[in-house]
Each structure stands twice: as C-alpha cells, then as structure tokens.
C-alpha cells in the first residue's frame, strides 16, 4: 500500500513467514518460541550471575556479558514479530519498523562478530601471557574494545537504512521471509541498487573478513602455546576453554555465511531452506551461547547450581 501522492516509500510491507510451509506454521512456531524463551532466560541468568559475582568481573566474563546483551537484542529484534506472523497471521510490518529491524539485525550481527573476535583475543592473552593478562587487558581496555565493536556496528550499518530511505519502491511490497533483511528489502526497490549491494558486500567482507582473520591468528598462536604445555591438567583445561569458544564461533558463522551467500549467489537453493537457515542464524547461536558457557564454564555452572540448591532448601 502506497501513500497517496508519494511513490517513494510504502506505508508497510508484507512478511510471508516461511513460504512453502503455510499449513505447518502454527506448529513450527512452538519450537521457535521454546528456543526464544531459552535465549531470554539463559542470557538473563548469565548477566545476573556476572553482575552479582565480583570475582567474575574479568575480561572473559565481561566479554561474555557483552555477548549475552547482543544475543538478547539480536533475537528480540525478530522473534516476537515472527511468532506473531506464524501464530496470529500478523504479516504486515510498518515501513519504518522494517528499516529499524534491518538496522538492528545487521548492526548487532556485526557487534556479535566483533565480540567473538574480542573473546578470541582475550583467550590468546590469557593462555600465551597468563602472568600479564590483567595488565594487557585491564577493565578499561575491555570497555574500550567493547565500545569500538559497538561503534563499528552502528556506523557501518547506518548507511544501509539511509540509502534505502532515499530510493523509490516498486508496487510489490511482499518480503518472502519472516523478517526484514537488507537484501530482501533491496529487491523491492525500483532503482539501481548497485551501490547498495556493493556497500553491503564491503561491510560483510570487511567485518567478517577482519574478525575471522584475527580469530584464526589468535587460535593458531593459542594452539602453538597449548601444544608446548606438558601433557596433563593444564593442557586439558586450555583445550576445554578454547573448545567452548570455537563451538560458539562455528554456531554463529556457519549459518550466517550460508544465509549471506545464498541471498547473493544461491539462486537454486529452495526458498524454504533459505528462510529456515535465516531464522536459525538469528536464534540458534543466542540460544546455544548461554548453554555452552553455562555448562563448560565452572564458575558460572557452580553459581547456577548454588542458586538451585538454595531454592530447594
């Protein structure tokens, strides 16, 4: 629906949800709802434990708190609307709400990638320079690194929405997925989108390329340092700590890269597969992060167990 006398921007868009599974969408919503509840409860528990336990006010846990906040924002920017679409057929989304969703999805995906990079750097310093860890990464440095990651996400993604808002849209306003994504919105524009697509590729490769390079170099250095440790508890502990982080990295980047590549090059990938992966990319990593760190991190696991025992007593 276009406003009278103005063919530049529509009043709203129509989000289809999961094309090809219309008859099953009500039932598909239940596992998505359960996963979203796990995201919210799990990440709030992580944040609460880190806030009340001063012994956890260290770089690793401060970065974990940043990751939890990012996961809450990233999942909450899409899941409530998606559940409304699947359960209540609330397919319409207002134009500015759609642009806000584009901004939050891409800005906080960039922030999450940056936080994972910062966590890799922290593991490198902790394992390779254990005696100088607190001097190399004091709390002030952690806060500055977190602020830099946040500013990068906000500044890099802001032009997405600015450029879209200044371009005319075609009469078609149907987005064949469950949330507004940059490439999906670009396909509705009645104008040359070469600059938009080029800038999108630049942001994707500069952010993900830089972060993955830093993560890879960090873990190569960590692996070298760990293999020089005498076989035993120290080596096992170092491998255990890194394994948790690597699982989180893979859970984030694999579906993210699949979604990014299929949007641009995967024209033969069934739309249903693409949409399902797009939803998984924004929900499964935020769900897995508190589970992985809650199970694998002794300090957090002990605090959760203590809290449960107090309630039982």
VEXDREN-927724 format. One record per residue: x, y, z of N, C-alpha, C in turn. Coordinates in steps of 0.05 Angstrom, whole numbers, padded with zeros to 5 digits, always signed. Layout:
# VEXDREN-927724
XYZXYZXYZ ...
END
This chain:
# VEXDREN-927724
+00017-00024+00000+00000+00000+00000+00018+00025+00000 +00014+00042-00020+00030+00067-00022+00014+00091-00013 +00026+00110+00000+00012+00134+00008+00005+00150-00016 -00018+00163-00016-00027+00178-00039-00008+00201-00045 -00002+00204-00070+00015+00226-00078+00045+00222-00072 +00052+00199-00063+00080+00194-00056+00087+00165-00064 +00103+00163-00085+00111+00136-00095+00138+00128-00085 +00149+00143-00066+00176+00138-00057+00177+00114-00038 +00161+00114-00017+00163+00093+00002+00135+00083+00010 +00132+00057+00014+00106+00046+00022+00099+00052+00051 +00074+00048+00058+00066+00051+00086+00075+00026+00101 +00074+00003+00088+00081-00022+00102+00090-00043+00082 +00101-00065+00093+00108-00088+00077+00093-00112+00088 +00093-00133+00072+00080-00159+00080+00102-00180+00083 +00105-00190+00107+00124-00212+00112+00109-00239+00110 +00118-00256+00092+00104-00281+00088+00108-00302+00109 +00129-00300+00124+00135-00321+00144+00154-00342+00133 +00144-00366+00130+00160-00388+00118+00146-00398+00093 +00152-00388+00070+00138-00396+00045+00142-00426+00041 +00120-00440+00033+00121-00469+00028+00112-00485+00052 +00111-00472+00075+00102-00487+00099+00079-00473+00113 +00062-00460+00097+00040-00445+00108+00022-00462+00126 +00017-00487+00118-00001-00504+00134+00011-00513+00160 +00037-00511+00162+00051-00521+00186+00062-00499+00204 +00057-00474+00196+00070-00452+00210+00062-00450+00239 +00037-00456+00246+00028-00455+00274+00044-00474+00291 +00050-00497+00281+00065-00517+00296+00095-00511+00296 +00105-00500+00274+00133-00493+00273+00139-00471+00294 +00119-00454+00300+00123-00432+00318+00130-00442+00346 +00120-00465+00354+00125-00475+00382+00154-00479+00388 +00169-00495+00371+00198-00497+00377+00213-00470+00376 +00205-00452+00358+00217-00426+00357+00211-00411+00383 +00187-00413+00393+00180-00400+00418+00196-00411+00442 +00199-00438+00443+00215-00450+00464+00244-00441+00463 +00255-00440+00438+00283-00431+00435+00286-00402+00444 +00266-00385+00437+00268-00357+00445+00266-00354+00475 +00250-00370+00488+00249-00369+00518+00276-00377+00529 +00288-00398+00518+00315-00406+00527+00335-00383+00524 +00333-00369+00501+00351-00346+00495+00348-00325+00517 +00323-00317+00523+00318-00296+00542+00326-00304+00570 +00316-00327+00579+00322-00337+00606+00352-00342+00610 +00364-00357+00591+00392-00364+00593+00411-00340+00594 +00406-00321+00576+00424-00298+00575+00419-00279+00599 +00395-00277+00609+00390-00261+00632+00403-00273+00657 +00403-00300+00659+00417-00314+00681+00447-00308+00680 +00458-00310+00656+00487-00304+00652+00493-00276+00661 +00477-00257+00653+00482-00229+00660+00479-00225+00690 +00459-00238+00702+00454-00235+00731+00478-00246+00747 +00487-00269+00739+00510-00282+00754+00535-00265+00752 +00540-00254+00728+00564-00238+00724+00561-00212+00740 +00537-00201+00741+00533-00175+00755+00537-00178+00786 +00527-00200+00798+00527-00202+00827+00553-00214+00837 +00568-00228+00820+00593-00241+00830+00617-00225+00821 +00629-00210+00840+00651-00192+00833+00676-00208+00824 +00679-00233+00831+00701-00249+00821+00700-00254+00791 +00676-00250+00780+00673-00254+00751+00676-00228+00735 +00684-00206+00748+00688-00181+00734+00716-00181+00722 +00721-00200+00704+00746-00204+00690+00740-00203+00660 +00761-00199+00643+00756-00195+00615+00738-00217+00602 +00744-00243+00608+00729-00264+00595+00699-00262+00601 +00692-00256+00626+00664-00255+00634+00651-00228+00625 +00667-00207+00624+00656-00181+00614+00649-00184+00584 +00666-00197+00569+00660-00202+00541+00636-00221+00539 +00634-00240+00556+00611-00258+00556+00585-00243+00562 +00586-00223+00580+00563-00206+00586+00555-00190+00561 +00576-00179+00547+00570-00165+00522+00557-00183+00501 +00566-00208+00500+00555-00227+00481+00525-00233+00489 +00520-00235+00515+00492-00241+00524+00474-00218+00517 +00483-00193+00521+00466-00169+00514+00461-00169+00484 +00482-00174+00468+00479-00174+00439+00460-00196+00430 +00461-00219+00442+00443-00241+00435+00414-00234+00441 +00410-00221+00464+00383-00213+00471+00371-00193+00451 +00388-00173+00443+00378-00153+00424+00373-00166+00397 +00392-00182+00388+00391-00194+00361+00366-00212+00359 +00361-00229+00378+00338-00247+00377+00312-00232+00381 +00312-00213+00399+00287-00198+00404+00279-00179+00381 +00298-00173+00364+00291-00156+00341+00275-00170+00320 +00274-00197+00321+00260-00212+00300+00239-00232+00311 +00245-00245+00334+00228-00267+00343+00200-00260+00350 +00195-00238+00366+00167-00231+00372+00150-00227+00347 +00160-00213+00327+00145-00209+00302+00142-00235+00288 +00162-00252+00287+00160-00277+00273+00138-00295+00285 +00138-00296+00312+00117-00312+00326+00089-00300+00320 +00087-00274+00319+00061-00261+00313+00052-00269+00284 +00071-00271+00266+00065-00279+00238+00055-00308+00238 +00070-00326+00251+00064-00354+00250+00038-00362+00265 +00033-00348+00287+00010-00355+00304-00015-00338+00298 -00011-00313+00293-00034-00294+00291-00037-00282+00263 -00020-00292+00244-00022-00282+00216-00019-00252+00214 -00002-00241+00232+00003-00212+00232+00026-00206+00212 +00020-00208+00186+00040-00207+00165+00050-00178+00159 +00034-00158+00166+00041-00131+00158+00062-00119+00178 +00081-00105+00167+00101-00091+00184+00104-00063+00173 +00103-00043+00190+00104-00015+00182+00132-00009+00170 +00132+00010+00150+00156+00016+00135+00180+00023+00153 +00176+00041+00172+00199+00049+00189+00206+00027+00208 +00187+00011+00217+00193-00012+00234+00210-00032+00219 +00205-00035+00193+00221-00053+00176+00250-00043+00174 +00253-00017+00170+00281-00006+00168+00295-00009+00195 +00281-00005+00217+00293-00008+00244+00302-00037+00248 +00285-00056+00238+00293-00084+00240+00318-00090+00224 +00319-00079+00200+00343-00082+00183+00368-00072+00198 +00365-00048+00210+00387-00036+00225+00396-00054+00248 +00377-00063+00265+00385-00078+00289+00396-00105+00281 +00385-00118+00261+00395-00145+00253+00424-00143+00244 +00430-00124+00226+00457-00122+00215+00477-00109+00234 +00468-00089+00249+00486-00076+00267+00495-00095+00289 +00476-00110+00301+00483-00127+00323+00495-00154+00314 +00491-00162+00288+00506-00184+00277+00535-00176+00276 +00541-00151+00267+00568-00141+00267+00580-00140+00295 +00563-00131+00315+00573-00129+00342+00579-00157+00353 +00562-00177+00347+00567-00204+00356+00593-00215+00345 +00598-00210+00319+00623-00219+00307+00647-00206+00320 +00644-00180+00326+00666-00165+00340+00671-00176+00368 +00649-00182+00382+00653-00193+00410+00667-00220+00409 +00659-00237+00389+00673-00263+00387+00702-00259+00380 +00709-00239+00364+00737-00233+00359+00751-00224+00384 +00738-00207+00400+00750-00197+00425+00754-00220+00444 +00736-00239+00445+00738-00262+00463+00762-00280+00454 +00766-00282+00428+00789-00297+00418+00815-00283+00426 +00816-00257+00424+00840-00242+00434+00845-00246+00463 +00823-00246+00479+00825-00250+00508+00837-00278+00514 +00827-00298+00500+00837-00326+00504+00867-00327+00496 +00875-00313+00475+00903-00313+00467+00920-00301+00488 +00912-00278+00499+00928-00265+00520+00928-00282+00545 +00905-00293+00553+00904-00309+00578+00921-00334+00576 +00923-00347+00553+00938-00372+00550+00967-00367+00544 +00973-00347+00527+01000-00342+00519+01016-00324+00537 +01001-00306+00552+01014-00288+00571+00998-00287+00597 +00997-00310+00611+00979-00312+00635+00987-00293+00657 +01013-00288+00660+01022-00271+00682+01017-00241+00677 +01013-00234+00651+01009-00206+00644+00981-00201+00634 +00963-00220+00638+00936-00218+00627+00922-00193+00638 +00922-00188+00664+00908-00166+00675+00920-00139+00668 +00946-00138+00662+00959-00113+00654+00955-00107+00624 +00954-00128+00608+00949-00125+00579+00920-00118+00574 +00902-00132+00588+00873-00127+00584+00860-00119+00611 +00865-00095+00620+00851-00085+00644+00822-00080+00637 +00806-00075+00657+00777-00070+00652+00773-00046+00633 +00789-00025+00636+00786-00002+00618+00791-00009+00589 +00810-00027+00584+00815-00036+00556+00792-00053+00546 +00780-00069+00563+00757-00086+00555+00734-00068+00547 +00729-00047+00563+00707-00029+00558+00711-00014+00532 +00736-00005+00527+00742+00009+00502+00739-00009+00478 +00748-00034+00481+00745-00053+00459+00716-00058+00453 +00700-00061+00474+00671-00065+00471+00658-00041+00458 +00666-00017+00466+00654+00007+00454+00662+00010+00425 +00687+00002+00418+00696+00003+00390+00680-00016+00373 +00675-00040+00383+00659-00060+00368+00631-00050+00364 +00619-00038+00385+00592-00027+00382+00591-00004+00362 +00610+00014+00363+00610+00037+00345+00615+00028+00316 +00631+00007+00313+00635-00003+00285+00609-00013+00274 +00594-00029+00290+00569-00039+00280+00549-00017+00274 +00547+00003+00291+00527+00024+00287+00535+00041+00263 +00560+00049+00260+00569+00066+00239+00569+00052+00212 +00578+00027+00211+00580+00012+00186+00552+00006+00174 +00532+00002+00192+00505-00007+00182+00486+00016+00178 +00491+00039+00191+00472+00062+00187+00468+00069+00158 +00488+00070+00141+00483+00077+00113+00464+00058+00098 +00461+00033+00107+00441+00015+00095+00414+00028+00095 +00405+00036+00118+00378+00047+00121+00376+00075+00108 +00397+00091+00110+00397+00117+00099+00393+00116+00068 +00409+00098+00055+00407+00095+00026+00380+00084+00017 +00369+00065+00032+00343+00053+00025+00321+00074+00027 +00323+00091+00048+00301+00110+00053+00300+00132+00032 +00321+00135+00016+00321+00156-00004+00315+00145-00032 +00307+00119-00034+00302+00107-00060+00273+00099-00064 +00263+00099-00088+00235+00092-00093+00230+00062-00093 +00206+00054-00084+00199+00026-00082+00180+00019-00105 +00180-00006-00114+00161-00016-00133+00135-00022-00119 +00113-00026-00134+00087-00032-00122+00088-00057-00105 +00104-00077-00113+00106-00102-00098+00118-00096-00070 +00105-00104-00049+00115-00099-00022+00117-00124-00006 +00118-00147-00019+00119-00173-00006+00147-00182-00001 +00154-00188+00024+00181-00199+00031+00177-00228+00038 +00189-00246+00022+00183-00275+00026+00199-00288+00048 +00199-00276+00071+00211-00288+00095+00198-00276+00120 +00209-00282+00143+00195-00274+00168+00206-00249+00181 +00226-00236+00169+00235-00210+00179+00248-00194+00157 +00251-00168+00162+00263-00150+00142+00294-00153+00142 +00305-00160+00120+00334-00163+00117+00343-00145+00094 +00367-00135+00095+00377-00116+00076+00373-00124+00047 +00382-00148+00040+00380-00157+00012+00351-00161+00004 +00334-00171+00022+00306-00176+00016+00292-00149+00010 +00298-00128+00025+00286-00102+00021+00297-00089-00005 +00322-00094-00012+00333-00083-00036+00319-00093-00061 +00309-00118-00060+00295-00129-00083+00268-00116-00088 +00259-00100-00070+00233-00086-00073+00237-00058-00085 +00262-00049-00088+00268-00022-00098+00265-00020-00128 +00253+00002-00138+00252+00007-00167+00274+00027-00174 +00298+00019-00170+00321+00036-00176+00346+00018-00178 +00367+00030-00188+00393+00016-00190+00404+00012-00162 +00408-00013-00153+00418-00018-00126+00447-00027-00126 +00462-00021-00147+00490-00030-00149+00506-00019-00125 +00502+00007-00119+00517+00019-00096+00510+00005-00070 +00484+00001-00066+00475-00012-00041+00487-00040-00039 +00486-00056-00060+00497-00083-00059+00527-00082-00055 +00540-00064-00069+00569-00061-00066+00577-00054-00038 +00562-00035-00026+00568-00028+00002+00562-00051+00021 +00541-00066+00016+00534-00089+00032+00557-00109+00032 +00568-00115+00008+00590-00133+00006+00615-00123+00020 +00620-00097+00017+00643-00085+00031+00640-00088+00061 +00617-00082+00072+00613-00085+00101+00616-00114+00110 +00604-00132+00095+00605-00160+00102+00634-00171+00102 +00648-00165+00081+00675-00175+00079+00695-00161+00097 +00690-00135+00102+00709-00121+00120+00705-00129+00149 +00680-00133+00157+00674-00141+00184+00681-00170+00189 +00668-00188+00173+00673-00216+00177+00701-00224+00170 +00711-00213+00148+00739-00219+00140+00759-00212+00161 +00757-00187+00172+00776-00178+00192+00773-00195+00218 +00748-00199+00226+00744-00214+00252+00753-00243+00249 +00747-00256+00227+00756-00284+00223+00786-00286+00221 +00799-00266+00209+00828-00266+00208+00840-00264+00236 +00830-00246+00252+00840-00243+00280+00835-00268+00296 +00811-00279+00293+00804-00304+00308+00822-00327+00299 +00827-00329+00273+00844-00351+00263+00873-00348+00273 +00884-00324+00271+00911-00320+00280+00913-00325+00310 +00893-00316+00325+00893-00320+00354+00894-00349+00361 +00877-00365+00347+00876-00394+00354+00900-00409+00344 +00912-00400+00323+00938-00413+00314+00959-00409+00336 +00961-00384+00346+00980-00378+00367+00973-00393+00393 +00947-00395+00399+00938-00410+00423+00946-00439+00420 +00941-00451+00397+00947-00479+00392+00977-00485+00396 +00993-00467+00385+01022-00470+00389+01030-00469+00418 +01018-00450+00433+01025-00448+00461+01015-00472+00477 +00991-00482+00471+00980-00504+00486+00996-00530+00481 +01004-00534+00456+01020-00558+00449+01047-00558+00463 +01056-00535+00471+01082-00533+00486+01079-00539+00515 +01054-00539+00525+01049-00546+00553+01054-00575+00558 +01063-00582+00582+01066-00611+00588+01038-00624+00588 +01037-00649+00578+01011-00663+00577+01000-00666+00606 +00975-00660+00609+00963-00661+00636+00940-00642+00639 +00935-00634+00664+00911-00619+00670+00912-00591+00657 +00936-00578+00656+00938-00551+00645+00930-00551+00615 +00941-00571+00600+00934-00573+00572+00905-00579+00568 +00894-00597+00584+00866-00605+00581+00848-00581+00587 +00854-00565+00608+00838-00542+00615+00839-00521+00593 +00863-00517+00581+00865-00497+00559+00849-00506+00535 +00850-00532+00528+00835-00542+00505+00805-00539+00511 +00797-00545+00536+00768-00543+00543+00757-00515+00541 +00773-00496+00550+00764-00468+00549+00761-00459+00519 +00781-00466+00503+00780-00459+00475+00758-00473+00459 +00753-00498+00467+00732-00514+00453+00704-00500+00455 +00698-00489+00479+00673-00475+00483+00670-00452+00464 +00692-00436+00462+00691-00412+00445+00690-00420+00416 +00704-00441+00407+00703-00450+00380+00675-00459+00372 +00662-00473+00390+00634-00482+00385+00616-00458+00380 +00619-00437+00397+00603-00413+00394+00609-00399+00367 +00634-00398+00360+00642-00385+00334+00630-00400+00311 +00632-00427+00311+00621-00442+00289+00590-00440+00287 +00577-00439+00310+00548-00437+00311+00539-00410+00300 +00555-00390+00302+00548-00363+00292+00555-00360+00262 +00579-00367+00255+00589-00361+00228+00578-00380+00206 +00574-00405+00212+00565-00424+00191+00538-00416+00180 +00517-00414+00197+00491-00405+00186+00491-00377+00175 +00508-00359+00187+00509-00331+00178+00521-00330+00149 +00542-00345+00145+00555-00345+00118+00536-00359+00098 +00522-00380+00106+00504-00393+00088+00482-00374+00079 +00470-00359+00099+00449-00340+00093+00459-00318+00075 +00483-00307+00080+00494-00286+00064+00499-00295+00036 +00511-00318+00032+00518-00328+00005+00494-00335-00011 +00474-00348+00002+00450-00356-00013+00434-00332-00022 +00434-00310-00006+00420-00286-00014+00431-00275-00040 +00457-00277-00044+00470-00265-00067+00476-00284-00090 +00482-00309-00083+00491-00328-00104+00475-00354-00105 +00459-00360-00085+00445-00385-00083+00418-00384-00096 +00416-00378-00122+00390-00376-00135+00376-00402-00138 +00391-00425-00136+00379-00451-00139+00372-00464-00112 +00378-00450-00090+00372-00461-00063+00342-00456-00059 +00327-00477-00051+00298-00473-00046+00293-00451-00026 +00273-00435-00031+00268-00412-00014+00262-00420+00015 +00248-00443+00018+00242-00453+00045+00267-00458+00061 +00287-00470+00048+00313-00476+00061+00327-00451+00069 +00327-00431+00051+00340-00406+00057+00327-00392+00080 +00300-00391+00081+00285-00377+00102+00290-00391+00129 +00290-00418+00129+00295-00433+00154+00323-00427+00165 +00343-00426+00147+00370-00420+00156+00372-00391+00165 +00358-00373+00153+00358-00345+00161+00347-00343+00190 +00326-00359+00196+00315-00358+00223+00334-00371+00243 +00347-00393+00235+00365-00408+00252+00389-00390+00259 +00399-00375+00240+00422-00357+00243+00417-00337+00265 +00392-00327+00268+00387-00306+00288+00376-00317+00315 +00372-00344+00316+00361-00355+00341+00378-00376+00354 +00390-00394+00338+00405-00416+00350+00430-00407+00364 +00447-00390+00352+00471-00381+00367+00464-00368+00393 +00445-00349+00394+00438-00337+00420+00427-00357+00440 +00415-00379+00430+00405-00400+00448+00428-00417+00459 +00447-00423+00441+00469-00441+00448+00490-00428+00466 +00494-00402+00463+00516-00388+00478+00513-00391+00508 +00490-00385+00520+00488-00389+00549+00490-00418+00558 +00480-00437+00540+00482-00466+00547+00511-00475+00547 +00525-00467+00525+00553-00476+00523+00570-00464+00545 +00568-00438+00550+00584-00426+00571+00574-00433+00599 +00548-00438+00602+00538-00447+00628+00547-00474+00635 +00549-00492+00616+00558-00520+00621+00588-00522+00623 +00602-00507+00605+00631-00510+00603+00647-00492+00622 +00635-00471+00632+00649-00452+00650+00642-00459+00679 +00662-00468+00694+00658-00478+00721+00646-00457+00739 +00656-00432+00738+00647-00411+00756+00617-00406+00752 +00608-00404+00727+00580-00399+00722+00563-00424+00729 +00573-00447+00722+00558-00472+00728+00554-00475+00758 +00575-00469+00774+00574-00471+00803+00553-00451+00815 +00553-00427+00804+00534-00407+00814+00505-00415+00808 +00500-00426+00784+00474-00436+00777+00465-00458+00796 +00483-00477+00801+00477-00499+00819+00472-00489+00847 +00488-00470+00857+00484-00459+00884+00456-00445+00885 +00449-00431+00864+00423-00418+00864+00400-00438+00865 +00403-00460+00850+00382-00481+00851+00380-00494+00878 +00404-00499+00890+00404-00512+00917+00391-00495+00938 +00395-00468+00937+00383-00450+00956+00352-00451+00954 +00342-00452+00929+00313-00453+00925+00302-00479+00936 +00317-00502+00932+00307-00527+00941+00306-00528+00972 +00326-00515+00984+00328-00516+01014+00308-00496+01026 
END
